[in-house]
Amino acid sequence: MAVGIIFLLIAILCLIGAIRAFKSRNFFGAGYAVITLAVFGWFSIMTIIDVLNGGGVQVGS
């Protein structure tokens, strides 16, 4: 669950960066921010859904 939350925080920071890059007309930086937002956002949502559905790594016996 911690990995999903960390990925979600990174995705939120990428969203902020993408908005700032679009405002300053830095389309190269905005492109990288949007791609990173898509990747980390996807992984965070899928990780959180997997953990809530009972998946994840089982520790112990």
Backbone as JSON Lines, residues from 0, in Angstrom:
{"i":0,"aa":"M","n":[0.82,-1.19,0.0],"ca":[0.0,0.0,0.0],"c":[0.87,1.26,0.0]}
{"i":1,"aa":"A","n":[2.02,1.18,0.67],"ca":[2.89,2.35,0.74],"c":[3.41,2.74,-0.65]}
{"i":2,"aa":"V","n":[3.69,1.73,-1.48],"ca":[4.19,2.03,-2.82],"c":[3.12,2.75,-3.63]}
{"i":3,"aa":"G","n":[1.87,2.33,-3.49],"ca":[0.77,2.99,-4.2],"c":[0.61,4.44,-3.78]}
{"i":4,"aa":"I","n":[0.76,4.7,-2.49],"ca":[0.64,6.07,-1.99],"c":[1.8,6.93,-2.48]}
{"i":5,"aa":"I","n":[3.01,6.37,-2.48],"ca":[4.17,7.12,-2.96],"c":[4.02,7.42,-4.46]}
{"i":6,"aa":"F","n":[3.57,6.42,-5.24],"ca":[3.32,6.65,-6.66],"c":[2.26,7.72,-6.88]}
{"i":7,"aa":"L","n":[1.23,7.73,-6.03],"ca":[0.18,8.73,-6.15],"c":[0.71,10.13,-5.85]}
{"i":8,"aa":"L","n":[1.58,10.25,-4.86],"ca":[2.19,11.56,-4.56],"c":[3.06,12.04,-5.72]}
{"i":9,"aa":"I","n":[3.79,11.13,-6.34],"ca":[4.61,11.49,-7.5],"c":[3.72,11.94,-8.65]}
{"i":10,"aa":"A","n":[2.6,11.24,-8.85],"ca":[1.68,11.61,-9.92],"c":[1.08,12.99,-9.68]}
{"i":11,"aa":"I","n":[0.77,13.31,-8.45],"ca":[0.22,14.64,-8.13],"c":[1.27,15.71,-8.4]}
{"i":12,"aa":"L","n":[2.51,15.45,-8.04],"ca":[3.58,16.41,-8.33],"c":[3.79,16.58,-9.83]}
{"i":13,"aa":"C","n":[3.63,15.5,-10.59],"ca":[3.75,15.58,-12.05],"c":[2.61,16.4,-12.64]}
{"i":14,"aa":"L","n":[1.42,16.29,-12.07],"ca":[0.3,17.1,-12.53],"c":[0.59,18.58,-12.32]}
{"i":15,"aa":"I","n":[1.11,18.92,-11.15],"ca":[1.48,20.31,-10.87],"c":[2.56,20.79,-11.83]}
{"i":16,"aa":"G","n":[3.55,19.93,-12.08],"ca":[4.62,20.29,-13.01],"c":[4.12,20.46,-14.43]}
{"i":17,"aa":"A","n":[3.19,19.62,-14.85],"ca":[2.64,19.72,-16.2],"c":[1.87,21.03,-16.36]}
{"i":18,"aa":"I","n":[1.1,21.4,-15.36],"ca":[0.35,22.66,-15.43],"c":[1.3,23.84,-15.51]}
{"i":19,"aa":"R","n":[2.35,23.82,-14.68],"ca":[3.32,24.93,-14.71],"c":[4.06,25.0,-16.06]}
{"i":20,"aa":"A","n":[4.37,23.83,-16.61],"ca":[5.08,23.8,-17.88],"c":[4.2,24.31,-19.02]}
{"i":21,"aa":"F","n":[2.92,23.95,-18.99],"ca":[2.0,24.46,-20.02],"c":[1.83,25.96,-19.9]}
{"i":22,"aa":"K","n":[1.78,26.48,-18.67],"ca":[1.62,27.93,-18.47],"c":[2.82,28.7,-19.0]}
{"i":23,"aa":"S","n":[4.02,28.12,-18.85],"ca":[5.21,28.81,-19.32],"c":[5.57,28.43,-20.76]}
{"i":24,"aa":"R","n":[4.68,27.71,-21.43],"ca":[4.84,27.29,-22.82],"c":[6.09,26.42,-23.04]}
{"i":25,"aa":"N","n":[6.4,25.62,-22.06],"ca":[7.5,24.67,-22.16],"c":[6.9,23.31,-22.51]}
{"i":26,"aa":"F","n":[6.66,23.1,-23.81],"ca":[5.93,21.92,-24.25],"c":[6.76,20.65,-24.13]}
{"i":27,"aa":"F","n":[8.07,20.74,-24.22],"ca":[8.93,19.58,-24.05],"c":[8.84,19.07,-22.61]}
{"i":28,"aa":"G","n":[8.95,19.98,-21.66],"ca":[8.82,19.61,-20.25],"c":[7.41,19.15,-19.91]}
{"i":29,"aa":"A","n":[6.42,19.79,-20.53],"ca":[5.04,19.39,-20.3],"c":[4.78,17.99,-20.82]}
{"i":30,"aa":"G","n":[5.38,17.66,-21.95],"ca":[5.22,16.32,-22.51],"c":[5.78,15.26,-21.58]}
{"i":31,"aa":"Y","n":[6.98,15.49,-21.06],"ca":[7.56,14.55,-20.12],"c":[6.73,14.45,-18.84]}
{"i":32,"aa":"A","n":[6.2,15.56,-18.38],"ca":[5.39,15.55,-17.16],"c":[4.1,14.77,-17.38]}
{"i":33,"aa":"V","n":[3.49,14.93,-18.54],"ca":[2.25,14.22,-18.83],"c":[2.5,12.72,-18.97]}
{"i":34,"aa":"I","n":[3.59,12.34,-19.63],"ca":[3.93,10.92,-19.76],"c":[4.21,10.31,-18.38]}
{"i":35,"aa":"T","n":[4.96,11.02,-17.55],"ca":[5.25,10.54,-16.2],"c":[3.97,10.47,-15.37]}
{"i":36,"aa":"L","n":[3.1,11.45,-15.53],"ca":[1.81,11.43,-14.84],"c":[0.99,10.21,-15.23]}
{"i":37,"aa":"A","n":[0.98,9.89,-16.51],"ca":[0.21,8.74,-16.98],"c":[0.77,7.44,-16.41]}
{"i":38,"aa":"V","n":[2.09,7.29,-16.44],"ca":[2.71,6.04,-15.97],"c":[2.53,5.88,-14.46]}
{"i":39,"aa":"F","n":[2.91,6.88,-13.69],"ca":[2.83,6.77,-12.23],"c":[1.38,6.77,-11.76]}
{"i":40,"aa":"G","n":[0.52,7.51,-12.43],"ca":[-0.89,7.5,-12.08],"c":[-1.51,6.13,-12.29]}
{"i":41,"aa":"W","n":[-1.2,5.5,-13.43],"ca":[-1.7,4.15,-13.71],"c":[-1.21,3.15,-12.67]}
{"i":42,"aa":"F","n":[0.09,3.17,-12.39],"ca":[0.64,2.22,-11.42],"c":[0.06,2.45,-10.03]}
{"i":43,"aa":"S","n":[-0.13,3.7,-9.64],"ca":[-0.67,3.97,-8.3],"c":[-2.1,3.49,-8.18]}
{"i":44,"aa":"I","n":[-2.93,3.79,-9.16],"ca":[-4.33,3.36,-9.1],"c":[-4.43,1.84,-9.12]}
{"i":45,"aa":"M","n":[-3.67,1.19,-9.99],"ca":[-3.73,-0.27,-10.07],"c":[-3.18,-0.93,-8.81]}
{"i":46,"aa":"T","n":[-2.15,-0.35,-8.19],"ca":[-1.61,-0.9,-6.95],"c":[-2.61,-0.77,-5.82]}
{"i":47,"aa":"I","n":[-3.26,0.37,-5.71],"ca":[-4.24,0.58,-4.66],"c":[-5.44,-0.35,-4.86]}
{"i":48,"aa":"I","n":[-5.91,-0.51,-6.1],"ca":[-7.02,-1.42,-6.37],"c":[-6.63,-2.85,-6.02]}
{"i":49,"aa":"D","n":[-5.41,-3.25,-6.37],"ca":[-4.96,-4.61,-6.07],"c":[-4.9,-4.86,-4.57]}
{"i":50,"aa":"V","n":[-4.4,-3.92,-3.82],"ca":[-4.28,-4.09,-2.37],"c":[-5.68,-4.13,-1.74]}
{"i":51,"aa":"L","n":[-6.59,-3.3,-2.2],"ca":[-7.94,-3.28,-1.63],"c":[-8.72,-4.54,-1.97]}
{"i":52,"aa":"N","n":[-8.37,-5.21,-3.07],"ca":[-9.06,-6.45,-3.44],"c":[-8.44,-7.68,-2.81]}
{"i":53,"aa":"G","n":[-7.52,-7.5,-1.88],"ca":[-6.93,-8.63,-1.18],"c":[-5.67,-9.15,-1.8]}
{"i":54,"aa":"G","n":[-5.17,-8.5,-2.81],"ca":[-3.93,-8.94,-3.44],"c":[-2.73,-8.44,-2.68]}
{"i":55,"aa":"G","n":[-1.63,-8.36,-3.34],"ca":[-0.43,-7.87,-2.7],"c":[0.45,-9.0,-2.2]}
{"i":56,"aa":"V","n":[1.54,-8.64,-1.59],"ca":[2.51,-9.62,-1.12],"c":[2.1,-10.12,0.26]}
{"i":57,"aa":"Q","n":[2.06,-11.45,0.42],"ca":[1.72,-12.03,1.7],"c":[2.99,-12.22,2.52]}
{"i":58,"aa":"V","n":[3.02,-11.69,3.73],"ca":[4.17,-11.78,4.61],"c":[3.89,-12.84,5.66]}
{"i":59,"aa":"G","n":[4.85,-13.69,5.9],"ca":[4.69,-14.74,6.91],"c":[4.17,-16.02,6.29]}
{"i":60,"aa":"S","n":[3.6,-16.85,7.12],"ca":[3.12,-18.15,6.61],"c":[1.72,-18.01,6.22]}
